[in-house]
Amino acid sequence: MQITRQADYALRAMLYLAHLEPNQRAATNQIAEVQHIPPSFLAKIISQLSIAGLIHTSRGARGGVSMARRPEEISVLEVVEAIDGPISLNECTAHPAGCPFGEDCPLRPLWCDTQAELVARLGKTTFAEFSQPALAAA
């Protein structure tokens, strides 16, 4: 399993925002430059994160992007799922009927358990846990 490049960029953008002071905004071009994200790609990501309620955006000279909640209230899982949708290691984890062995497949419990562990880990990992000030060098 590999997250998409778009989800990776979204995580990098959120890391940048997590290091801002409360109520501080960042210009998208600044995020794109520091995080090495193509600006046109970032615009689409910002839109998706905004729709998911993870960030606030405002236009104008004093505009920019900020986190919608505190870093300790936003999980890595929320960001990944806002971009890529629900995590699924194998089709059978959500739809056992898609497998010719159905729920009797000897591998299905492994996929389900592994997926549950991954989702739990990403769900409990918040942006407050990342303390790398260099990521937000202004």
C-alpha positions as CSV (number, residue, x, y, z in Angstrom):
1,M,0.0,0.0,0.0
2,Q,1.3,3.5,-0.8
3,I,-0.5,6.7,-0.2
4,T,-0.8,9.0,-3.2
5,R,1.5,11.8,-3.9
6,Q,-1.4,14.2,-3.4
7,A,-1.9,12.8,0.2
8,D,1.8,13.1,0.9
9,Y,1.7,16.8,-0.3
10,A,-1.4,17.4,1.9
11,L,0.4,16.0,4.9
12,R,3.4,18.3,4.2
13,A,1.1,21.3,3.9
14,M,-0.5,20.4,7.2
15,L,2.9,20.0,8.9
16,Y,3.8,23.5,7.7
17,L,0.5,24.9,9.1
18,A,0.9,23.0,12.4
19,H,4.0,25.0,13.1
20,L,2.4,28.4,12.8
21,E,1.2,30.4,15.7
22,P,-2.5,30.2,16.5
23,N,-4.5,32.4,14.2
24,Q,-1.5,32.9,11.9
25,R,-2.0,32.3,8.2
26,A,0.3,31.2,5.5
27,A,0.3,32.1,1.8
28,T,-0.1,29.0,-0.4
29,N,2.9,30.1,-2.5
30,Q,5.0,30.1,0.7
31,I,3.8,26.6,1.6
32,A,4.5,25.3,-1.9
33,E,8.0,26.7,-1.9
34,V,9.1,25.5,1.5
35,Q,7.4,22.1,1.2
36,H,8.5,21.6,-2.5
37,I,4.9,21.2,-3.7
38,P,3.9,22.3,-7.2
39,P,1.7,25.4,-6.7
40,S,-1.0,24.2,-9.1
41,F,-1.2,20.8,-7.3
42,L,-1.3,22.6,-3.9
43,A,-4.3,24.6,-4.9
44,K,-6.4,21.5,-5.5
45,I,-5.1,20.0,-2.2
46,I,-6.0,23.2,-0.3
47,S,-9.5,23.0,-1.7
48,Q,-10.0,19.4,-0.6
49,L,-8.6,20.1,2.9
50,S,-11.0,23.0,3.2
51,I,-14.0,21.0,2.1
52,A,-13.0,18.4,4.7
53,G,-13.0,21.1,7.4
54,L,-9.3,20.7,8.2
55,I,-8.2,24.2,7.1
56,H,-9.6,27.7,6.8
57,T,-8.8,29.7,3.7
58,S,-9.2,33.4,3.2
59,R,-8.5,35.6,0.2
60,G,-7.0,39.0,-0.1
61,A,-3.9,40.9,1.1
62,R,-4.4,39.5,4.6
63,G,-5.6,36.2,3.5
64,G,-4.0,32.8,3.5
65,V,-4.4,29.3,5.0
66,S,-4.6,28.1,8.6
67,M,-5.6,25.0,10.4
68,A,-9.3,24.8,11.3
69,R,-8.4,23.2,14.6
70,R,-5.4,22.9,16.9
71,P,-2.6,20.6,15.7
72,E,-3.4,18.1,18.5
73,E,-6.9,17.8,17.3
74,I,-6.1,16.8,13.7
75,S,-4.9,13.4,12.9
76,V,-2.8,12.1,10.1
77,L,-5.6,9.7,9.2
78,E,-8.1,12.6,8.7
79,V,-5.8,14.2,6.2
80,V,-5.0,11.0,4.3
81,E,-8.7,10.1,4.1
82,A,-9.7,13.7,3.1
83,I,-7.5,13.2,0.0
84,D,-7.4,9.5,-0.7
85,G,-10.7,8.3,0.9
86,P,-10.9,5.5,3.4
87,I,-7.8,3.3,3.8
88,S,-8.2,-0.1,2.4
89,L,-5.3,-2.6,2.1
90,N,-7.3,-5.0,0.1
91,E,-10.7,-5.0,-1.5
92,C,-11.8,-7.9,0.8
93,T,-11.5,-5.8,3.9
94,A,-14.5,-3.8,3.0
95,H,-16.2,-6.1,0.5
96,P,-15.6,-9.8,1.3
97,A,-18.0,-10.8,-1.5
98,G,-15.4,-9.5,-4.0
99,C,-13.1,-12.4,-3.1
100,P,-14.0,-15.8,-4.5
101,F,-13.3,-17.2,-0.9
102,G,-15.4,-14.5,0.8
103,E,-15.1,-14.4,4.5
104,D,-13.6,-17.9,4.5
105,C,-10.4,-16.6,3.0
106,P,-7.4,-17.5,5.3
107,L,-5.7,-14.2,4.4
108,R,-8.7,-11.9,5.1
109,P,-8.1,-11.8,8.9
110,L,-4.5,-10.7,8.3
111,W,-5.6,-7.9,6.0
112,C,-8.4,-6.8,8.3
113,D,-6.2,-6.8,11.4
114,T,-3.3,-5.0,9.6
115,Q,-5.6,-2.4,8.3
116,A,-7.2,-1.8,11.7
117,E,-3.8,-1.4,13.2
118,L,-2.7,1.1,10.5
119,V,-5.9,3.1,10.8
120,A,-5.6,3.2,14.6
121,R,-2.0,4.4,14.5
122,L,-2.7,7.1,11.9
123,G,-5.8,8.1,13.8
124,K,-4.0,8.6,17.1
125,T,-1.0,10.4,15.5
126,T,-1.7,14.2,15.5
127,F,0.2,17.1,14.0
128,A,1.2,18.2,17.5
129,E,3.6,15.2,17.6
130,F,5.8,16.6,14.9
131,S,8.2,19.2,16.3
132,Q,10.5,20.0,13.4
133,P,10.6,23.9,13.3
134,A,12.7,23.7,10.1
135,L,9.6,22.6,8.3
136,A,7.9,25.9,8.9
137,A,10.9,28.2,8.3
138,A,9.4,31.4,7.2
